[in-house]
Amino acid sequence: MTEEKSAKEGSMVSTMPGTAPKEVLKGPGFHFDVHTDLRADQKAEVLIEALPWLEEFAGQRIVIKYGGNAMVDEHLKECFAQDMVFLRQVGMHPIVVHGGGPQISQMLKALGIHNEFRGGLRVTSPEAMDVVRMVLTGKVSRELVGLINAHGPFAVGLSGEDGALFSAAQRKPIIDGKATDIGLVGDVVGVDASGVEDLITAGRIPVVSSVAPNEEDATEVLNVNADSAAAALATALGARKLVILTDIEGLYAHWPDRGSLIGRIGVADLRDMIGDLQTGMRPKMEACVRAIDGGVRQAHIIDGRKPHSILNEIFTSAGIGTMVVPQDGIEMRDAYDC
């Protein structure tokens, strides 16, 4: 007996037993399913496209800054964990550095602790710093470690305090023309990556929280920018790539013109642009500059709102987002790549 579904529902076949299926048009609302809507040869072609990148990046260290929507959306969190396991299983060495701004703000509000920003930076009192440490190392890190370890005993959480991984100098940013005290906020000035090296050698995935002891007083801990911390660690490890997840498609030459998305930019050209960037994008691009200056061959800003965006960047020819390289020049990304 013939079984038939409506083309409007997005089905494809109406056959009698022993006859070849016939295709029908997919209607509005159709959802493409890679499990059922790709032929076997098409699936093989996708895998073969990844082969040159698998060969090129085998054994390489990739530092990923985990942030933005990817760390608050449940589906995206699971996709990110899967990506980390995939990289590890194909012979790469992913290292994750994370902050936790939204989670910190939420906890400060729940505890009734004043939450203030100056010049785009969180004013961090000793009371707020206790919350920062608690959220980053006790909640965000543990959650990500758990998601990764659902696939096997791969991830190990640590903070910038552990093994003196990071050391930081207290920061007094220039706001309204003068140096301003914003509390226990610092910049990473030193990295001892030996503890991370040990984890990599053991086949683990390090998950690093962005706090650091004060270089002038190791008993005092500072809140450090996760983008900058990731760049410093990538440099210390001799990483092949730094990848920063954010909530935008990449760097735009003329924001908010969506047609001005940059696909590739030289570090010298980026330096010329940084002063004109918006507050949220500036530390990310400064981190890319720091990484390239430190010997990292490529730094990327990619859209963490897209599931498996890291795999799309590393294992496809076109890639996604914006790539920063040592060479001069700017290349725009085609609209269809966005």
Steps between C-alpha positions, in 0.01 A plus 500: 500500500624848418600724788489872426562815703417854403769699320387794708614305805839460336503127416657349194376157403192321371570143389370145457716223640797431271473831312749785506414798721400818326598842625251770593560866570564604859245755614523800735621410847700201378789413733810351340618195693859394437418149615225438246535764228862445401591207279786276608729648234417853616586411858830358379568821305453707816751284684749517213482882498621491862797273420757771411419686821515181707846440358615859548380542858577154640702546820445877502384701801187707461405747775128578506347784695155376605249781543191677378177317425689173466535486878139582595292312238457133596517364146805710413676388818455137400620575145810672635582202722459266202733720294770481769473122514510479119819708482662282762393176332645601162840572651485870582555658842218739596552727800199697626514836681174645628350794682143521623371855495125424480522234771697733728248782454215261573662375821588850621138601451374191682729576795410869507856613424540827310599442138663795325685552171737783412642537152354160411684329790344342807590678823617208716495549877640228730142386558431485125833319444385219728196460274717511184718215629201301614313533169796447266672210675202350682222531243601587143814285500334203670205508260722500190727230640192288565364550147833399345548206734159362407692375193796360695754599768653783301458840667676636808404836650752743644522872559769756439591460867588131469873439472542877457375455144437874466635802680332836462557869564220709644343716233404867525342587165480853366137609529398858421866588467627370834620174655209338683501244778255221408602262776638149458530505121825411329686427179693176449871580502651155547421138411645177639338244271678193642182374669305531175785329313474205739126467429556517124766230523254285693242538222268724703304810401593786736210731595643821646314765705613859447612610846862561597710576810636852531870503408567727797306289752425138408234479773291759315306381197400720206220474247662494153352533153453152351584614144835637614567194718432269205740697281772488766457125544497438124830685472658310790392164357610575144144438384422475130172689537311722742124481448271746683128430512275803505143603418566659163602364159848651520671837456321752280697766315206743518262391774196475482532440125444123482662490160838605644591178682875441486611145422875552539704791637869561557607590852639840392169589335315391814716723719392798291132413563503419872460856624172534310345172616210476740571418864388137480704411192818684596636256764438207266693657215774613741527136607541396136779755455670377818484141377640576154776715651580205727552259212154344462449452126125569484244662729127480434182675609203274425127493570437276800124523445535247219517133606840339431647830380848387604486197273374721216797730547770235526381229261351685204676681219297822531502515878283751683546828684814714486857368493796714611838413346854647506488596129365839392172551317125475544265257326125536531271204554224434246149558632404136446782391734362697795 
